[in-house]
Amino acid sequence: EDQVTQSPEALRLQEGESSSLNCSYTVSGLRGLFWYRQDPGKGPEFLFTLYSAGEEKEKERLKATLTKKESFLHITAPKPEDSATYLCAVQAFTGGTSYGKLTFGQGTILTVHP
Amino acid sequence: GAVVSQHPSRVICKSGTSVKIECRSLDFQATTMFWYRQFPKQSLMLMATSNEGSKATYEQGVEKDKFLINHASLTLSTLTVTSAHPEDSSFYICSASGLLGTDTQYFGPGTRLTVL
């Protein structure tokens, strides 16, 4: 069974204080790892897809990296508007038609104080 | 690109009534649509997966007769909660994939269902 564990559960940062969120996963065969941002009362917003170990992607203050066992979401010089829940999800190769099912972690609640 | 809408955003209904939620991909054709449920302070729980013109595939423990899913076109899927009860109150979110042939899921804004 595919499993995704995110840590920490909650993270409080001061504005400008860089940090990283962790996503550890076990999957039979990784097809893709996805990062989403979710604001309260809203649907998740797509951030990144990573497909293979060593891959990195960046978007503004965010940078996602991937190894064979985990992914990191690095936040550089965060601002209060970066406060949100960050969700990690994996998609596995299942053979045949998987229809792209995602397994989500519990999320990391990020709060950035001014 | 990759905009997914849901309607309604909020709905309050009496116990025993049925509620229909629409999910539309506005600027791409969605080969697959997904329906999730999210409880407060918890992550997303997949309920079912649907492909246009096919029967939905439900996750274990999800009652297919209670949560009816129809994927009538490449841009529209509906979830009908039949004979709703207070325990069905939740945040329902849909997603759609198929943009540029990728598996990336793009999510709608969600629908808050409250059953009195």
Interface residues (C-beta under 8 A of the other chain):
Chain A: R31 G32 F34 Y36 G41 K42 G43 P44 E45 F46 T49 L87 Q91 Y99 G100 K101 L102 F104 G105 Q106 G107
Chain B: A2 V4 Q6 T32 F34 Q42 S43 L44 L46 T49 N51 T57 F91 I93 S95 S97 T102 D103 T104 Q105 Y106 F107 G108 P109 G110 R112
